[in-house]
Amino acid sequence: MELESYAEQSERLWELASDQGMPRRHFLALLVAGGAAAVVAACGGGRSSSVPITGSLASTAEPAALFKDPWPFIRHGASLETRMEFMPGVITPNDLFFVRNNSSSIDLSVDDWSLVVEGDAVEQRLDLSYDDIRRLPSRSLVAYLECAGNHRVMFDRLQGRRAEGTQWGRGAIGNAEWLGVSLADVLTLAGLADDAVSVLLVGLDEDSPEGGFQRVLPLEKALDPDTILAYEMNGELLPRDHGFPLRAIVPGWVGSSQIKWLGRIVVSADPQWTRNNTTSYVLIGDDYSPEGQALGQVVTEQNIKSALALPWPASMDAGQNVVWGFAHSPRGRIARVQWSDDGGASWQDSKVHETQPQHSWARFEFKWTATPGEHTITTRATDIEGNTQPDRVPFNQKGYLFNQPLPHPVRVRAQS
């Protein structure tokens, strides 16, 4: 049975259970304990089927810095930056999807893996196996995932101030179709207390800072139906470099919130402060006021950006060329992408493709009649709420959230 039909089956089961007054938490517990058959039995009988899990779920390979071929990427230690010119379309293939690691990628077997949910704001500790997770109702969505430091190098190139951290260009981003379970369903199983306010996600990458990379979500974001725990990416089991067996996907938020190799969730009645919302993933600078225990403004939501799918710098032949790229916003669909080849003195509209499912980025293109010589092409995006890329971004020490319009250098060759 295909996974999509299983998702439909889960919805039908929930409709059946809710029609009989079954609480959501009871429904989820039955699915974990006995699958669809247990739900049907509790509702008075019937027939159902479960979804098979295909593919290799266990590996004996030794841990490696990276598992995918690094050749197509710009390498930054254990991290890989996608070359924008290799982006084939709206969905980024798994083998071209960027990797941001705080240590080596790790290789986990589902036989030894479990997800623990605990804390002072849940009624009971949960230990969920991989099969338990797969028995819960599935949810799929298309969403881009972007590192908070994407475009960081542009502080140096465009403002003459080098920020700390990996000098990412434009390729610490990708767009994929994710399949998993709603984080809200997992928290419901544990029994949320009325005073719950924060949800800490902790990875199993023990060589990362804090003995496992971790970020806090406020309860409201954790309960968003589109905040999921994903086990598939673009129709395949989640690749090891991308967090197999389970990772968080938090649409519109920075990549550091989307914990890979997820192993533990801590729910608290008090705000939780860790390295990654006090000294890291914080906007530190003269223009940013400290927040809570943080040294500056905590980085959560991403911002609106656009970039051309060209090498930096680019070269092309004189004459008419079709130029294209991608734009995205956490606040909704991209409504407009403008371009300029005269330093922003005048702007023209590009064609924005209408296919922008859910939390996807958008593909745009325009025709440019190129003349021999050195040029720059600048783009700026606007979303449906009217948010537009700013002319200038105030500097912050760690170089997060740079989203000025990028003056892309292009050398045009005379035709022979």
C-alpha positions, 0 to 999 in steps of 0.5 A: 500500500502506498504511504499516501493511501495510508495517510488517507486510511488514518484520517478515516480511522480518526473520523470513525473514532471521533464519531464515537467520541474517542479522545484523540489521545486514546486514538493515538495510543491505540495506534501505537499499541496495536495499529489500525486493527486495534482502533477498529476493534475499539470502534466495534470491529471491521477490517484494516491494513497497515503500511509496510516499511520498505528499504534498509532500516539498519546499517553497520557502516562506521560513522563518517563525516558525510555519507553523500558524495560531496563532489557537487557541493561547495564544502565547508568542513562537515557541511555541504553548500548546494551550488545554485546552478545545479538546482534542477527545479522546485524540488531539490533532489536528496543528493543535491540537498545541502548539509549543515552539520555540527559534527560528523553525520551519524549512522543509527539503526532503528533497532536501537533507536527510540524517541523519549518524550519527558519533562515537568509539563507532560503527564507521563514519559513516553518511549516510542520505537520507530514502528510506534512512530510509523503507526501514527497518522502520517502527514506530508508537506512541501517545505524549504529548509534554510540555514540561519547563516545562508548568505552570511558571506554577503556581510563581507562582500557587500558591507565589508564586515566579516561575520563569525561562522561558516561563510555560506554563500547562497546554497544553504537551502533546499526544498523537499517533500517531507513525510512524517507525523505531527509533533502535536500528536506525539505531545498529545500521547504524552499528555500535555500539562495545562502550564506547558510553554516550551518544547526542547528538541534534542538530537543524538549527535553527541559530538555536537555542542551540548552533547546533542544539538538542541533547540527550543520551540514555543508550545504554539509552534510545536503544536502547529499541524505543519510542525512534523517529525519526518521519516521520509524525504522526497519519497525515500527514507530520510537519508543519514546525512539528513537525520535518519531515522527521524528529524523535525521539520518546522516550516518557515523557521531557521534550520537549527530548529529542525533537529536531525537524529532526533532522540529526545523531547523535553516539555517544560512549564518554564521557558528553556534556555540553552546554548542555541538560544542564548549565545548561538542563533541570536542576533548580537549587535548594536541594533538588537536588544537582548531577549530573556537570557540571550545576548541578543534577539533570538533567531526563530523565523526565517526571512524573505530572500531571492537568489539567481540559479547561476554561479557566483560570479557567472558568465554567459554569451551575449544575446538573449538569455533566460535567467532564473532563480528561487525566492521564498518567504516564511510568511506565504506565497511569493507574489513578485520578483523584480530584477535590475541590471542598472544597479537598482535605478529601474526594476522589471518584473520577472515571471513567477511560476504559480506552483508554490505548494504549502511552504515551498519556495517559488521559481522565477525567470526572465529574459535578459538581452546581454551585451558584452562586458561586466554586469550585475543583476539584482533581484528582490522578492515580495510576498503576498503580505507585502514583505519585501527584501530590505535595501540594507540589513543591520550587521550582527556578529554571527551573520544570521538572516542576511537578506539584502538584494544580491547584486550578482556579478555576470561577465558577458562574452562577445559572440565570435 
